[in-house]
Amino acid sequence: MRRRDFFKTAAAGTMTALINPAFLHAGEKSDYPPYRAITKGPLFHWGAYYDQIHFDPTGRFVISNQVNFEGRSPTPEDTIDVGFIDLEENDRWTKIGSTKSWNWQQGCMLQFIPGDSSEVVWNSRGEEDFFATVYDIKTGEKRILPKPVYALAPNGRFSVYPDFRRLNDTRPGYGYCGIPDPNGETLIPENAGIWKMDLKTGENGMLFSFADVARIPHADGRPFPDGVKHWFNHLIVSPDSERFLFLHRWKQEPDKMAWNTRLLTAKADGTDIRIVSDNDMVSHLVWRDPEHIIAYARNPLAGDRFYLFNINTGDATVYGKDIMKVDGHVSYLPCTGLRWILNDTYPNKERLQTPFLFNLETEEKIELGAFYLAPEYKGEWRCDLHPRASRDGRKVLIDSAHQDGRQIYLIDLAGLNLD
């Protein structure tokens, strides 16, 4: 395998583009579907998270973030641009705004509002709080929402969102700098937690606090130990917009990289909080339907694997036990009847990341490529693939740094038999 060499700019810790722009296949497999870069240097681009809508309803436009550096944490003064790519006009990139509220893993939560809308939304920062900007890519009209967004309801009516200030402290790479957490020294705040906002009116309010959820004992009755700091991460609204899931995490300070996790769901009004998985580890996940969640989690059935959880009965079924053995950014491929999962891997020993499809009925696995990630991309500013499908399930976007620094690539699934 040929290794990629990096060179540094004068600014310490800042990565620039890879010197050798050649694409690295694992074994140069000829049966990978075709792909192409839809962004290019010298600036860097990424779409961010895997559970968001990044294609407009027509499939012509793709949204993206743009930045002029890599390889370090954002500072309060670092600004990124947001824009869209026209797939029918030579992948032309058009700027629609900018923001100082962003991170490497989830960007500024830039995403299309679900439905047939041509509106996109992203988070911004004011003097004392974060807020959201809504922009219509057809008309150019812009409006402001008073609070930030995170997970958007599939009906397009509301968003639920966590405390981005606390996330920046507890999980760098997922929160926003620039506004310190007023509860930074408080282990279990009563005045912060998860909020809900109407995407039309901006009306908003807190649904429940960190303390409310910490008072819910473990499934086996154990209370939480003293001296642990609590936070919430990874919210997703159910397909019928009636409930949402969230990860409740806690850790013993000052060990900032070791934490425990349980998965819970609640009604959209914050009531009826239920424990779904409570074995100390839950990672990436997605709703299958209003009653089921697939998640990489720890469970006595098979250890750390992907499981299908029934939120009503608590039953768990292992998925892809001997194939999907490692964590990845999982979603269901649209328009395939919930038969195909879209997933990826973290870098293997050869530093290759692989997006793939997995058929839940036949357990067929289709690899979509193998993308090299240099060791310099690590920790908070790593470049995960975060595969995300078009609305018709025939194209996949990934973020990859194998060629020209962090850029966006489009994989064409049209030649695969997915019916």
Secondary structure, 3 states (H helix, E strand, C coil): CCCCCCCECCCCCCECCCCCCCCCCCCCCCCCCCEEECCCCCCEEECCCCCCCCECCCCCEEEEEEECCECCCCCCCCCEEEEEEECCCCCEEEEEEEECCCECCCECCCEECCCCCCEEEEEEECCCCEEEEEEECCCCCEEEECCCCCEECCCCCEEEECCHHHHHHHCCCCCCCCCCCCCCCCCCCCCCEEEEEECCCCCEEEEEEHHHHHCCCCCCCCCCCCCEEEEEEEEEECCCCCEEEEEEEEEECCCCCCCEEEEEEEECCCCCCEEEECCCCEEEEEEEECCEEEEEEEECCCEEEEEEEECCCCCEEEECCCCCCCCCCCEECCCCCCCEEEEECCCCCCCEECEEEEECCCCCEEECCCEECCCCCCHHHCCCCCCEECCCCCEEEEEECCCCCCEEEEEECCCCCCC
